[in-house]
Amino acid sequence: MTRKGSRRLVAVIALVVFAVCVCVAGAAASGRVTLTGLGLSAKPHAGVVSNHVLFPTAWTTKAVSPTPPRCSAADTRRNAFLWNSLYSRFCGPARAVVHLNGKTYRIRGGHCLPRRSPRTKTKRRRLNGMEIGLLADSPAPAGRGISLIHWMATQPGPVTIEDSEIEVPGTRVAASGTIIVGKGLKGGTFSLYSRDASGPTGVTLTGSWTCG
């Protein structure tokens, strides 16, 4: 490039920078201004509109809230457990029915514990929980799921459980009570009562499940 051409290029760059500064100064009164295309922003000093500092920033992004995971066909086949910062999704053939506050909720997709490969043909010798559907943490709204864990059965019959979590639209329940493990350790029924830190709340729920 010739010396004359270089001077012209420098002049063009100077004009572009000047135009950016003018645009930033005009918008500085509204606070921090982000020039997305150029990756620049201007932030006025406190109480001063006409003076500003120009400095590079990262490209603007919006915070994205996690969404509920979904089970793929492969996830269902392998009894997967999917989760993120707000949601826990249980995959597999298990399903449950929950009767709560005069309504019936059918929940599909989950597994019994310990998780087993669908290729396993031997009889289940131990059952120590089941997790079905979708559970959500606050501030997300309640999901549609049930988790009965921290117990063990090696034969059919009643088992007392101290902790469980049930979520249906608009309601979250922590409950204790009794489950009746069915034949072959393939499912069962439950009769639970809701509780909080001070004790039972007076809410009861019943239902059943099958490992699939």
SVG drawing of the C-alpha trace seen along z (x, -y; Angstrom):
<svg xmlns="http://www.w3.org/2000/svg" viewBox="-62 -17 66 82">
<polyline fill="none" stroke="black" stroke-width="0.4" points="0.0,0.0 1.3,-3.5 2.0,-6.1 -1.0,-8.1 -3.3,-5.1 -2.1,-4.5 -3.0,-8.0 -6.5,-7.5 -7.0,-4.3 -6.0,-6.0 -8.4,-8.8 -11.3,-6.4 -10.5,-4.5 -10.4,-7.8 -13.8,-8.8 -15.3,-5.5 -13.9,-5.8 -15.3,-9.3 -18.7,-8.2 -18.8,-5.4 -17.8,-7.9 -20.6,-10.3 -23.2,-7.5 -22.1,-6.3 -22.1,-9.8 -25.6,-10.4 -26.9,-7.2 -24.8,-7.4 -27.5,-9.2 -29.5,-6.0 -26.7,-4.1 -24.5,-1.4 -24.8,-1.1 -23.7,2.0 -22.8,1.9 -23.3,5.5 -21.9,5.4 -18.6,3.9 -18.2,5.5 -17.9,2.1 -19.7,0.4 -19.8,-3.0 -20.4,-3.6 -20.9,-7.1 -19.2,-8.3 -21.6,-8.9 -23.4,-12.2 -21.6,-13.0 -23.4,-12.6 -20.9,-14.1 -17.8,-12.3 -17.6,-8.5 -15.1,-5.7 -15.0,-3.5 -13.8,0.0 -14.1,3.5 -16.7,5.9 -17.9,9.4 -20.7,10.0 -24.1,9.5 -25.9,12.7 -29.1,13.4 -29.3,15.7 -31.1,18.9 -33.0,20.9 -32.5,24.7 -35.4,26.6 -36.7,30.0 -34.7,32.8 -36.5,35.2 -35.9,39.0 -34.9,40.2 -35.6,43.7 -32.0,44.6 -32.5,43.0 -35.6,45.1 -33.9,48.3 -31.0,47.8 -33.1,46.5 -31.2,43.2 -31.3,40.4 -31.1,37.0 -30.6,33.8 -29.6,30.1 -29.6,27.4 -33.4,27.3 -34.8,30.7 -34.4,34.4 -35.8,36.7 -36.1,40.4 -36.3,42.6 -37.4,46.2 -40.6,48.3 -41.8,47.7 -45.1,45.9 -47.1,44.8 -50.6,43.7 -51.0,41.1 -54.2,40.2 -53.9,36.8 -56.4,34.2 -59.2,35.9 -57.4,36.1 -55.7,39.0 -52.3,38.4 -50.7,40.9 -47.0,40.6 -44.9,42.4 -41.2,42.9 -38.8,44.1 -37.2,47.0 -36.9,49.1 -33.7,49.3 -31.2,50.7 -31.4,49.9 -31.0,52.9 -30.3,53.4 -33.4,54.2 -31.5,57.2 -31.5,58.7 -33.8,61.7 -33.1,62.9 -35.6,62.2 -35.1,59.1 -33.6,60.1 -33.6,56.7 -35.7,53.5 -34.6,50.3 -36.6,47.6 -38.3,46.2 -38.0,42.9 -40.6,42.0 -41.4,38.9 -40.0,35.3 -39.0,33.6 -38.2,29.8 -36.4,27.6 -37.6,24.1 -38.0,21.6 -39.2,23.9 -42.9,24.9 -43.6,28.4 -43.0,31.2 -44.9,34.5 -43.0,37.2 -42.5,39.5 -39.4,40.7 -39.6,43.4 -36.0,44.2 -33.8,45.1 -35.5,48.4 -34.9,52.0 -37.0,55.1 -35.9,58.6 -39.4,60.1 -43.0,59.0 -44.7,57.3 -45.0,54.0 -42.0,51.6 -42.0,48.4 -40.4,45.4 -39.3,42.2 -38.8,40.0 -40.3,39.6 -41.0,36.8 -44.1,36.4 -44.8,33.6 -47.9,32.9 -48.8,29.7 -49.0,27.0 -48.1,29.2 -44.9,30.6 -45.2,33.2 -42.6,34.7 -44.1,37.8 -43.6,40.8 -45.7,43.9 -46.0,47.5 -45.5,49.3 -46.6,52.8 -44.0,54.5 -45.7,56.8 -44.9,60.2 -41.6,60.6 -40.5,57.2 -41.9,55.7 -44.1,53.0 -46.4,52.3 -48.7,49.8 -48.2,47.0 -50.1,45.1 -48.3,42.0 -48.9,38.9 -47.4,35.4 -45.1,33.9 -42.9,30.8 -40.3,29.9 -43.0,29.7 -44.7,33.0 -47.6,34.4 -49.6,31.8 -52.9,33.7 -52.5,34.4 -52.6,38.1 -52.0,39.8 -52.1,43.3 -51.2,45.0 -49.3,47.7 -46.4,48.3 -44.9,50.9 -41.3,51.3 -42.3,52.2"/>
</svg>
